[in-house]
Amino acid sequence: MINRPLTKLAIAGSAVALSLTAGAGVAAADPDFGPMINTTCTYDQALTALRTENPVAAEYLEQSPPNMQFLRTFTGSSPAERERLIQQVKGNPGADQAFPVIQQMFASCNKY
């Protein structure tokens, strides 16, 4: 099931996100998943963006084969399927902290 891998990534991402945003305010609005859902980035582009821009998060991701598979599945899916995947995991523990890291990866992956 895909929920478990993203939960692990979310927990890892939580530590990364918390270290990056310590002292920052928390937004009450739902995040904009549009760029993630509509990305044209490939798996390799997304992973390169994460490795380049957030090596700590990349290290956590790469230590988990299920998380790597989730990223591969997500980037290989249609926008409708990506939206379903996000809805499926966004309530998982740590997802609120992990999504900003993942969103940044998809916001910049077209550069790679």
N, C-alpha and C positions, 0 to 999 in steps of 0.2 A: 504494500500500500504506500502511496506517496506521502501521506501525512507524516509518518515517522521520520523519513529523511529530512524534510523541511523543518521538523521540530528540532532535530539535532543541529541543522544549520542555523536555525533561529536562536538556539541557545548559544552557539558559538558566536553568532553575529551579535547577540545581545552584549556579550562582553566587549566586543569590538566597538559596537555602536555606543555603549555606555562610556567607554574610554574616549571616544571621539567627541561625545556631546556632554561630557560632565559639566554641569552648571548651566546648560542650555535649557530653555523652557520647553515644555511639551505641548505640541499643537493638539487641539481638540478635534479638528476636522479629520475626516477620513483622508488617507493619502491618495494621491492621483496615480492610479495604476496604469493609466493610458499609455505612457511611454514603454512600460514593461510589456503590456498586452500587444501593442502595435510595433514592437521592435522588429527591425530587419536584420539584427545581428545574428551571427552564427554562434554556435557553442564556442568555437575557438576564439572569436572576437570577444565574447563576453568574458571568457576565462582570462584572456590577455589583458583586458581592461582591469579586471579585479587584481591580477598579479602585479600590474604596473602601478595602480592607484591605491591599492589597499592590500599590501602583501600579507599582513597579519590575517585578514579575513580569508585571503586565498589559501593560506596555510591551513586554516581550520577546514575550509571546504575540501581541499585536496586530501585531507586525512580521512575523509568519509566517502567510500565508494557509493553508498546510497545517495548522498548529496550530489556527487558528481553526476550520477545517473538522473537525478531530478533535474539538474541544470540542462543536461543533454535532452531530456524529454521536453522540458519547457521550451527550449530554443527551437526544437524540431516540431513544435505543435502549431496549430492554427491560432489566430487571435481568439476565437471563441473557446478553444480548448485551454488556452493560457488563462483566460478569464475564469473558467471553471476551476482550474488548478489553484489560482490565487484564492478564490472563494473557499475552496476546500481547506486551505491551510492557514488563512489569515487569522483565525481564532486560536491557533496553537500557541502554547506558552512560548514567549520570547519573540513571536512574529513581529510585534510592534517595534521591537528594537532592531530586528534583522532587516526588515523591509527597507529602511533608508539606505543601508549598505547595498542591498540588491538593486534598489532603484538607481543609485549612483552608477553602479556597474552598467546598467542598461542605458543610462543617459549618455555615457561616454564611449560605449563599445564600438560605435561606428567609426571612431578614430583609428581603430586597430585592424 
